Amino acid sequence: MIVDPETFDEDEAYRLMISAFVPRPIAFVSTRSPEGVDNCAPFSFAMGVSSAPMVLAVSVGSRHGRPKDTARNILETREFVVNLVTEDIAERMNIASGDYAPEVSEFDEAGLTRAPSLAVRPPRIAESPVNFECRLLQHVVVADNTVCFGAVVRMHVADEVLAGGVVDPRRLRAVGRLGYKYYCRTTDVFEMVRPRVTGPKAARPTEAR
């Protein structure tokens, strides 16, 4: 099968892409509207961009031809929190993904607990063991998606998911997004050691990562 995205049906292209580009981390983004309504919604078009400075990116699509509450709140307040999704809150994340009116808080609909942030106004999701408080660096509009780049100003990590100063995936039990209605667990973990390259093929010190 060979697909030319420019001639492929838009809905079919979307379904094919999200079924093939897997697994994807889920950014459970909490925001606060200028009117003071706390919203939270999950997005799987998300990624880490940089570690120094620490920057995350979240792509928020439109709904019914209008920006979703998350994008509108981020652009108007320039603040948001990225919360990680674990097995324990997967069902509540799914509830929060519904098409609610702007004045309705998904925190309340999904039974999630607001936890105060330290450097931004939107609350963290207390049930999530890892939270990134972010301030908007810039945004880029791509088709009907708003890609928000956030500088992390505070990171919260629950002690119970840490091991040796890093997050242990076995303790975190994060959930990944697949296509359609499918998700995956991250409990089947295996290890590979990065190869050490020597000789003429080795990168110069300035190129090593």
C-alpha positions as CSV (number, residue, x, y, z in Angstrom):
1,M,0.0,0.0,0.0
2,I,1.4,3.4,-1.0
3,V,-0.4,6.5,0.1
4,D,-0.2,10.0,-1.3
5,P,-1.5,12.2,1.6
6,E,-2.6,15.0,-0.8
7,T,-5.0,12.7,-2.7
8,F,-6.0,10.4,0.2
9,D,-9.4,11.0,1.9
10,E,-8.7,13.2,4.9
11,D,-10.5,11.0,7.5
12,E,-9.0,7.8,6.1
13,A,-5.5,9.4,6.2
14,Y,-6.0,10.5,9.8
15,R,-7.1,7.0,10.9
16,L,-4.2,5.4,9.0
17,M,-1.6,7.7,10.5
18,I,-2.7,7.4,14.1
19,S,-2.8,3.6,13.7
20,A,0.7,3.5,12.4
21,F,2.5,6.2,14.3
22,V,2.5,4.3,17.7
23,P,2.8,4.3,20.6
24,R,2.3,7.9,21.4
25,P,2.6,9.5,24.9
26,I,-0.5,11.2,26.2
27,A,-0.2,14.8,27.4
28,F,-3.1,15.3,29.8
29,V,-3.2,19.1,29.6
30,S,-4.8,21.2,32.3
31,T,-5.5,24.9,31.7
32,R,-7.5,27.7,33.3
33,S,-9.7,30.0,31.2
34,P,-9.6,33.8,31.7
35,E,-13.1,33.3,33.3
36,G,-11.5,30.9,35.9
37,V,-12.8,27.6,34.6
38,D,-10.3,24.7,35.1
39,N,-10.2,22.5,32.0
40,C,-8.2,19.3,31.3
41,A,-8.0,17.2,28.1
42,P,-5.7,14.5,26.7
43,F,-3.6,15.0,23.5
44,S,-1.4,12.3,21.9
45,F,0.3,14.5,19.4
46,A,2.9,15.6,22.0
47,M,6.6,15.4,22.5
48,G,9.6,16.6,24.4
49,V,11.5,19.2,22.4
50,S,14.5,20.1,24.5
51,S,16.0,19.3,27.9
52,A,18.1,22.4,28.4
53,P,16.0,24.5,28.5
54,M,13.2,22.0,29.2
55,V,10.6,22.4,26.5
56,L,7.5,20.4,25.6
57,A,5.2,20.7,22.6
58,V,1.5,19.8,22.4
59,S,-0.5,19.9,19.2
60,V,-4.2,20.8,19.7
61,G,-6.6,20.2,16.9
62,S,-9.8,22.1,16.2
63,R,-13.3,20.9,17.0
64,H,-16.3,21.8,14.8
65,G,-14.1,24.4,13.0
66,R,-13.2,26.2,16.3
67,P,-10.1,26.0,18.5
68,K,-10.6,23.6,21.4
69,D,-10.8,25.1,24.9
70,T,-7.2,24.0,25.6
71,A,-5.7,25.9,22.7
72,R,-7.8,29.0,23.4
73,N,-6.9,29.0,27.1
74,I,-3.2,28.5,26.4
75,L,-3.1,31.3,23.9
76,E,-5.1,33.7,26.1
77,T,-3.3,32.9,29.5
78,R,0.1,31.6,28.1
79,E,0.1,28.9,30.8
80,F,-0.6,25.2,31.0
81,V,0.3,22.0,32.8
82,V,1.2,18.7,31.1
83,N,0.2,15.7,33.3
84,L,1.2,12.1,32.5
85,V,-1.5,9.5,32.2
86,T,-1.1,6.2,34.1
87,E,-3.2,3.1,34.3
88,D,-4.9,4.3,37.5
89,I,-6.4,7.4,35.8
90,A,-6.9,6.0,32.2
91,E,-10.6,5.8,32.5
92,R,-10.9,9.3,33.9
93,M,-8.7,10.6,31.1
94,N,-11.1,9.0,28.7
95,I,-14.0,10.8,30.3
96,A,-12.2,14.1,30.1
97,S,-11.8,13.7,26.4
98,G,-15.5,14.3,25.8
99,D,-16.9,17.3,23.9
100,Y,-17.9,19.5,26.9
101,A,-19.0,23.2,26.8
102,P,-16.3,25.7,27.7
103,E,-18.0,26.5,31.1
104,V,-17.8,22.8,32.1
105,S,-14.8,21.6,34.0
106,E,-13.5,18.2,33.0
107,F,-11.9,18.0,36.5
108,D,-15.4,17.7,37.9
109,E,-16.8,15.5,35.1
110,A,-14.0,13.0,35.4
111,G,-13.7,13.1,39.2
112,L,-10.1,14.5,39.2
113,T,-8.5,16.4,42.0
114,R,-7.0,19.9,41.5
115,A,-3.6,20.3,43.0
116,P,-2.1,23.8,43.2
117,S,0.8,24.6,40.9
118,L,3.8,26.6,42.1
119,A,4.6,28.9,39.1
120,V,1.5,28.9,36.9
121,R,-2.2,29.4,37.6
122,P,-3.7,26.2,36.1
123,P,-3.9,23.4,38.6
124,R,-2.1,20.1,38.3
125,I,-3.9,16.8,38.2
126,A,-3.2,15.4,41.7
127,E,-3.7,11.8,40.6
128,S,-1.0,12.1,38.0
129,P,2.5,11.3,39.4
130,V,4.4,13.5,37.0
131,N,3.4,17.1,36.1
132,F,5.1,19.8,34.0
133,E,4.1,23.4,34.7
134,C,4.6,25.3,31.5
135,R,4.7,28.8,30.1
136,L,4.0,29.3,26.4
137,L,7.1,30.1,24.4
138,Q,5.5,30.3,21.0
139,H,2.8,28.6,19.0
140,V,2.6,27.5,15.3
141,V,-0.6,26.9,13.4
142,V,-0.4,23.9,11.1
143,A,-3.6,23.3,9.1
144,D,-6.3,23.1,11.8
145,N,-3.8,22.3,14.6
146,T,-2.3,24.7,17.1
147,V,1.2,23.5,18.2
148,C,2.1,25.0,21.6
149,F,5.7,25.0,22.8
150,G,5.9,25.3,26.5
151,A,8.9,26.1,28.7
152,V,8.8,24.0,31.8
153,V,9.1,26.2,34.9
154,R,8.4,23.5,37.4
155,M,8.4,19.7,37.3
156,H,6.7,17.6,39.9
157,V,7.6,13.9,40.3
158,A,6.0,11.6,43.0
159,D,8.7,9.9,45.1
160,E,7.1,6.5,44.6
161,V,7.9,6.5,40.8
162,L,11.5,7.4,41.2
163,A,14.5,5.0,41.3
164,G,18.0,6.3,41.3
165,G,17.0,9.8,40.6
166,V,15.0,9.0,37.4
167,V,11.5,7.9,36.7
168,D,11.2,4.1,36.7
169,P,8.8,3.0,33.9
170,R,7.8,0.0,35.9
171,R,6.6,2.1,38.8
172,L,5.1,4.8,36.6
173,R,2.8,2.5,34.6
174,A,2.2,5.1,32.0
175,V,-0.4,4.5,29.3
176,G,0.3,5.1,25.6
177,R,-2.1,5.9,22.7
178,L,-2.6,3.7,19.7
179,G,-5.1,4.1,16.9
180,Y,-8.9,4.1,17.1
181,K,-10.0,3.0,20.6
182,Y,-6.8,1.2,21.5
183,Y,-4.2,2.1,24.2
184,C,-1.2,0.3,25.5
185,R,0.6,-0.3,28.8
186,T,4.3,0.2,29.4
187,T,4.9,-2.6,31.9
188,D,6.6,-4.9,29.4
189,V,10.1,-3.3,29.6
190,F,13.3,-4.5,28.1
191,E,16.8,-3.1,28.0
192,M,19.4,-2.4,25.3
193,V,22.8,-0.8,25.8
194,R,23.7,1.9,23.4
195,P,26.6,0.8,21.2
196,R,30.0,2.3,21.7
197,V,31.5,3.4,18.4
198,T,35.3,3.8,18.1
199,G,37.7,4.6,15.3
200,P,37.0,6.7,12.2
201,K,33.2,6.3,12.5
202,A,33.1,7.7,16.0
203,A,31.5,11.2,16.3
204,R,33.7,14.1,17.4
205,P,33.1,15.1,21.1
206,T,31.0,18.1,20.1
207,E,28.7,15.9,18.1
208,A,28.1,13.3,20.8
209,R,24.7,13.2,22.4
